[in-house]
Amino acid sequence: MSDGSWKTDEYVYQYRLEVSGRLNNAAKDTTYIILSNEKGITFEQAWKASGFSSNMNDYFDPEDAVIVGTILHETPTSLETAISKAILEHANNHYSEQEGYFECESHVIFSTEAQNPASSGDNGKENVTVYAMVLTQTYDLSSGAIVDEGGSHMPAAITFSIDDTGAYALEEYWIPLDGSGYEPSIRGKFPDPVEEDAMDTQKYILAQIQDCYAQAVEYGNLGTDAIVRKLLDEILASPGLEAESGLARYIRNESITYRELTYYGAYTLKACFKEFLKGGQTDLRGLLMAEVCQDIMTGFGEALITDYEPANGQEWFDACKENARKLEGQYTQDELAEQYPGSWLLLNMITD
């Protein structure tokens, strides 16, 4: 329209948006063309509203927004999407062809280096190299929970050329040599400031596994509350132990199961927080929930510090809730979500 707005048969909209990204396990990028009266529509909101969500609350009110077109791209149009595509294609496990299987990746970018066309070699295009720690995972979700079927975790240097439209094309996917050549090859390939990070695979592994688990939960629509309850039950049913044995021995006896709880990350926090919000979690189970919540939140970079030792899990949670309310008065919601994700999650559960 002449005033810069957009019109359908029934409604007038202030904005025309193009929101791009990649659906889980998709081979190509998707762009949704949306007429809207608000600017801040994310790709996740768009793909859910396009017909993929079973929750009617995820769909746009036609007075607010409407999807008027969809474009399926042959080549990635964003660097993050190009990285993800390159990683999954390099993994090349073909498990996604089997029913119930899910392939995913998580990467931590250490640095990027761009080269202009004059220095990019024969292709004559702008090149960019991404130096990253890469995790690939394959999960079997057919049981309703996540079963790890294998993967890899190593540094990679991934080089793309960029054409005039901004599309990325893979030029090289570099991984370190095996055996005695592993460390020297990394030092020869990676920029000096990030060499040490590239060789420390343990520094990012927990956060990357939690990222992959979150993707799998979303993809498989898994019931994480039930999964977390089952894992807690398995630990507390550890054979040969009684409550008097102490929590540490339960965790030590069932270390793999306990580690699985930490992999579910925020989903474990949410399931445990629900139980704590009911009150009365003063038994061994409460202590176990508090312990795993503390470990997860410490991994997020936030730790509850008190001037006393909580007597039980419920007391720990109550102190955690009090601390979260203090943080709420000091930070914006965006700052809380970034710096104190566990407390942010708890505050949203209390509000809800």
VMD Tcl script that draws the C-alpha trace (Angstrom):
set ca {
  {0.00 0.00 0.00}
  {1.12 3.59 -0.54}
  {1.64 4.21 3.18}
  {4.10 1.32 3.44}
  {1.69 -1.12 5.07}
  {0.62 -4.51 3.70}
  {-2.91 -5.80 3.18}
  {-4.68 -9.14 2.89}
  {-8.36 -9.60 2.16}
  {-9.25 -8.95 5.80}
  {-6.39 -7.23 7.63}
  {-3.74 -4.54 7.28}
  {-0.20 -5.14 8.60}
  {2.64 -2.73 9.32}
  {5.55 -5.01 8.43}
  {6.65 -7.59 5.89}
  {9.19 -9.92 7.52}
  {11.47 -12.61 6.13}
  {12.53 -15.02 8.88}
  {15.11 -17.67 7.95}
  {16.53 -20.75 9.64}
  {16.64 -24.52 9.45}
  {14.16 -27.06 10.80}
  {15.56 -29.97 12.81}
  {16.99 -32.66 10.50}
  {16.14 -30.58 7.41}
  {18.61 -30.53 4.55}
  {17.91 -26.95 3.48}
  {17.20 -23.51 4.96}
  {13.63 -22.23 5.07}
  {12.49 -18.60 4.88}
  {8.99 -17.67 6.05}
  {7.47 -14.51 4.57}
  {5.22 -12.96 7.20}
  {2.92 -9.94 7.26}
  {2.83 -8.70 10.82}
  {2.04 -5.86 13.18}
  {5.12 -6.64 15.30}
  {8.78 -6.95 14.32}
  {10.11 -9.49 16.81}
  {8.94 -12.80 15.32}
  {11.56 -15.55 15.61}
  {12.16 -18.50 13.32}
  {10.95 -20.87 16.05}
  {7.66 -18.97 16.32}
  {7.30 -19.01 12.54}
  {7.87 -22.73 11.98}
  {5.51 -23.66 14.81}
  {2.83 -21.36 13.40}
  {3.33 -22.75 9.89}
  {1.56 -25.98 10.81}
  {4.15 -28.00 12.74}
  {2.89 -27.34 16.28}
  {0.17 -29.39 17.99}
  {-0.41 -26.52 20.44}
  {-2.96 -24.04 19.10}
  {-1.45 -21.31 21.28}
  {1.60 -21.37 18.98}
  {-0.40 -20.16 15.99}
  {-0.66 -16.48 15.03}
  {-3.83 -14.52 15.61}
  {-4.67 -13.38 12.04}
  {-5.11 -9.83 13.30}
  {-1.47 -9.85 14.46}
  {0.40 -11.85 11.81}
  {-0.02 -14.20 8.87}
  {2.43 -16.36 6.92}
  {1.99 -15.57 3.21}
  {4.90 -17.49 1.69}
  {7.65 -20.06 2.25}
  {10.99 -20.32 0.46}
  {13.12 -23.47 0.58}
  {16.75 -22.53 -0.10}
  {19.20 -24.70 -2.00}
  {22.20 -23.22 -0.15}
  {22.53 -21.90 3.43}
  {21.99 -18.16 3.88}
  {23.47 -17.72 7.35}
  {26.86 -18.72 8.74}
  {25.42 -20.63 11.71}
  {23.17 -22.64 9.41}
  {26.06 -23.31 7.04}
  {28.21 -24.55 9.92}
  {25.49 -26.90 11.16}
  {24.87 -28.27 7.66}
  {28.59 -28.85 7.06}
  {29.03 -30.64 10.40}
  {26.07 -32.99 9.88}
  {27.08 -33.76 6.31}
  {30.63 -34.52 7.45}
  {29.31 -36.87 10.17}
  {27.41 -38.71 7.41}
  {25.95 -41.39 9.69}
  {22.69 -41.83 7.76}
  {20.91 -42.71 11.00}
  {18.22 -40.13 10.22}
  {16.94 -42.60 7.61}
  {16.03 -45.02 10.41}
  {12.79 -44.53 12.27}
  {13.25 -43.24 15.81}
  {16.81 -41.98 15.27}
  {17.92 -38.37 15.51}
  {21.23 -36.81 14.48}
  {22.34 -33.46 15.86}
  {25.36 -31.28 16.45}
  {26.59 -28.60 18.80}
  {29.53 -26.31 18.13}
  {31.44 -23.68 20.06}
  {33.12 -21.09 17.83}
  {36.56 -20.00 19.02}
  {37.23 -17.52 16.22}
  {36.52 -16.74 12.57}
  {38.89 -15.47 9.90}
  {37.69 -13.78 6.71}
  {39.66 -13.52 3.48}
  {38.78 -11.06 0.73}
  {38.53 -12.25 -2.90}
  {42.09 -11.19 -3.71}
  {43.51 -13.63 -1.15}
  {40.96 -16.43 -1.41}
  {42.72 -18.50 -4.05}
  {41.11 -19.83 -7.19}
  {37.45 -19.30 -6.31}
  {37.72 -15.50 -6.42}
  {35.09 -15.16 -3.69}
  {35.20 -13.99 -0.12}
  {36.11 -16.88 2.17}
  {35.56 -17.34 5.88}
  {37.12 -19.99 8.12}
  {35.44 -20.97 11.38}
  {37.56 -22.52 14.15}
  {35.33 -24.49 16.50}
  {34.87 -27.37 18.90}
  {32.35 -29.73 17.32}
  {30.14 -32.38 18.90}
  {28.02 -34.72 16.78}
  {25.58 -37.16 18.36}
  {23.17 -39.83 17.20}
  {20.30 -40.72 19.51}
  {17.68 -43.46 19.47}
  {14.44 -41.89 20.71}
  {12.17 -44.86 20.04}
  {11.87 -45.71 23.76}
  {10.61 -42.23 24.66}
  {13.96 -41.31 26.20}
  {17.41 -40.51 24.80}
  {19.70 -43.47 24.10}
  {23.17 -42.50 22.90}
  {24.21 -44.40 19.77}
  {27.57 -42.69 19.34}
  {29.16 -39.57 17.94}
  {32.38 -37.58 17.90}
  {33.87 -34.59 19.71}
  {36.86 -32.74 18.27}
  {38.05 -29.38 16.98}
  {37.39 -28.49 13.34}
  {38.32 -25.70 10.94}
  {35.52 -25.16 8.41}
  {36.03 -22.89 5.40}
  {33.21 -21.44 3.29}
  {33.09 -19.26 0.22}
  {30.43 -16.55 0.13}
  {28.78 -15.55 -3.16}
  {27.21 -12.22 -4.11}
  {23.83 -13.25 -2.64}
  {25.35 -14.05 0.77}
  {25.00 -17.83 0.35}
  {27.68 -20.04 1.92}
  {29.31 -22.98 0.14}
  {31.64 -25.41 1.89}
  {35.23 -25.31 0.62}
  {37.06 -27.36 3.27}
  {36.22 -29.31 6.40}
  {39.44 -29.87 8.36}
  {39.87 -32.17 11.36}
  {43.10 -33.01 13.25}
  {45.27 -36.02 12.51}
  {44.98 -39.15 14.62}
  {47.47 -40.40 17.18}
  {50.77 -38.59 17.66}
  {49.88 -36.10 14.92}
  {46.80 -34.83 16.79}
  {48.32 -31.99 18.84}
  {50.88 -30.82 16.23}
  {48.21 -30.67 13.54}
  {45.98 -28.48 15.74}
  {48.85 -26.14 16.56}
  {49.66 -25.88 12.87}
  {46.09 -25.11 11.82}
  {44.46 -23.07 14.59}
  {45.33 -19.44 15.39}
  {47.69 -19.14 18.36}
  {45.15 -17.49 20.73}
  {42.74 -20.44 20.49}
  {45.14 -23.39 20.30}
  {44.72 -24.37 23.94}
  {40.94 -24.21 23.77}
  {41.01 -26.42 20.68}
  {42.92 -29.11 22.58}
  {40.76 -29.00 25.72}
  {37.79 -31.18 24.77}
  {36.50 -31.32 28.36}
  {36.01 -27.56 28.70}
  {32.79 -27.45 26.66}
  {31.57 -31.04 26.57}
  {28.82 -30.83 29.22}
  {27.23 -27.71 27.73}
  {27.42 -29.21 24.24}
  {25.80 -32.49 25.32}
  {23.06 -30.50 27.08}
  {22.54 -28.59 23.85}
  {22.20 -31.82 21.87}
  {19.85 -33.31 24.47}
  {17.67 -30.20 24.25}
  {17.48 -30.59 20.46}
  {16.51 -34.24 20.84}
  {13.86 -33.47 23.47}
  {12.31 -30.85 21.17}
  {12.50 -33.08 18.11}
  {11.06 -36.15 19.85}
  {8.59 -34.24 22.03}
  {9.89 -36.28 24.96}
  {8.20 -36.29 28.37}
  {11.16 -35.12 30.41}
  {9.39 -34.94 33.78}
  {8.75 -38.70 33.64}
  {12.30 -39.35 32.40}
  {13.81 -37.39 35.30}
  {11.60 -39.15 37.86}
  {12.70 -42.53 36.47}
  {16.39 -41.61 36.64}
  {16.01 -40.40 40.24}
  {14.23 -43.65 41.12}
  {17.04 -45.70 39.57}
  {19.68 -43.96 41.67}
  {17.73 -44.31 44.91}
  {17.08 -48.00 44.17}
  {20.81 -48.70 43.96}
  {21.25 -52.26 45.29}
  {23.01 -52.85 48.59}
  {22.55 -49.33 49.90}
  {20.31 -47.88 52.60}
  {19.48 -44.24 53.32}
  {22.14 -44.24 56.01}
  {24.80 -44.96 53.38}
  {24.85 -41.30 52.43}
  {24.01 -39.56 49.20}
  {27.58 -39.64 47.87}
  {27.60 -43.46 47.77}
  {24.30 -43.54 45.86}
  {25.72 -41.15 43.28}
  {28.99 -43.07 43.08}
  {27.15 -46.39 42.60}
  {24.94 -44.92 39.86}
  {27.37 -42.42 38.32}
  {26.20 -43.05 34.74}
  {22.57 -42.48 35.67}
  {23.49 -39.35 37.62}
  {25.45 -38.04 34.64}
  {22.38 -38.62 32.48}
  {20.40 -36.32 34.78}
  {22.97 -33.57 34.23}
  {22.75 -34.07 30.46}
  {19.05 -33.21 30.52}
  {20.14 -29.87 31.98}
  {17.30 -27.36 32.22}
  {14.73 -30.16 31.87}
  {16.09 -31.79 35.03}
  {16.00 -28.43 36.80}
  {12.39 -27.89 35.78}
  {11.27 -31.36 36.90}
  {13.02 -31.01 40.27}
  {11.80 -27.43 40.78}
  {8.23 -28.67 40.30}
  {8.70 -31.13 43.15}
  {10.33 -28.53 45.40}
  {7.52 -26.07 44.74}
  {5.13 -28.60 46.27}
  {7.16 -28.37 49.51}
  {8.20 -31.04 51.97}
  {11.16 -32.47 50.03}
  {13.18 -33.20 53.17}
  {14.15 -36.84 52.53}
  {17.02 -38.44 50.61}
  {15.25 -37.81 47.31}
  {15.14 -34.10 48.11}
  {18.89 -34.13 48.82}
  {19.51 -35.90 45.50}
  {17.41 -33.37 43.59}
  {19.24 -30.49 45.29}
  {22.63 -32.04 44.49}
  {21.94 -32.48 40.78}
  {20.34 -29.03 40.52}
  {23.43 -27.49 42.11}
  {25.72 -29.35 39.71}
  {23.72 -28.24 36.67}
  {23.50 -24.62 37.80}
  {27.21 -24.56 38.61}
  {27.82 -25.78 35.07}
  {25.71 -22.86 33.84}
  {28.06 -20.55 35.72}
  {25.80 -19.79 38.69}
  {26.22 -21.20 42.16}
  {24.18 -20.61 45.29}
  {26.40 -19.36 48.10}
  {24.93 -19.33 51.59}
  {26.47 -18.62 54.98}
  {25.08 -21.91 56.28}
  {24.80 -25.55 55.15}
  {21.18 -26.37 54.16}
  {19.87 -29.25 56.27}
  {17.94 -30.87 53.41}
  {16.98 -30.44 49.77}
  {13.91 -28.34 50.50}
  {15.95 -25.90 52.57}
  {18.44 -25.59 49.69}
  {15.64 -24.88 47.24}
  {14.02 -22.27 49.47}
  {17.37 -20.47 49.69}
  {17.75 -20.77 45.92}
  {14.29 -19.25 45.40}
  {15.08 -16.38 47.75}
  {18.33 -15.72 45.90}
  {16.51 -15.77 42.54}
  {14.07 -13.11 43.76}
  {17.00 -10.89 44.78}
  {18.55 -11.31 41.32}
  {15.22 -10.37 39.75}
  {15.51 -6.94 41.29}
  {19.05 -6.42 39.97}
  {18.89 -7.63 36.34}
  {16.63 -7.44 33.31}
  {14.93 -10.60 32.05}
  {17.42 -10.87 29.17}
  {20.37 -10.49 31.55}
  {18.93 -13.11 33.89}
  {18.37 -15.58 31.04}
  {21.95 -15.16 29.88}
  {23.83 -14.93 33.18}
  {21.59 -16.88 35.59}
  {19.58 -19.32 33.43}
  {18.67 -21.60 36.34}
  {17.33 -18.76 38.44}
  {15.58 -17.32 35.38}
  {13.85 -20.66 34.80}
  {12.76 -20.85 38.44}
  {11.39 -17.30 38.42}
  {9.33 -18.05 35.33}
  {7.92 -21.16 36.98}
  {6.98 -19.16 40.08}
  {5.36 -16.47 37.93}
  {3.46 -19.04 35.90}
}
mol new
graphics top color blue
foreach p $ca { graphics top sphere $p radius 0.5 }
foreach p [lrange $ca 0 end-1] q [lrange $ca 1 end] { graphics top cylinder $p $q radius 0.2 }
display resetview
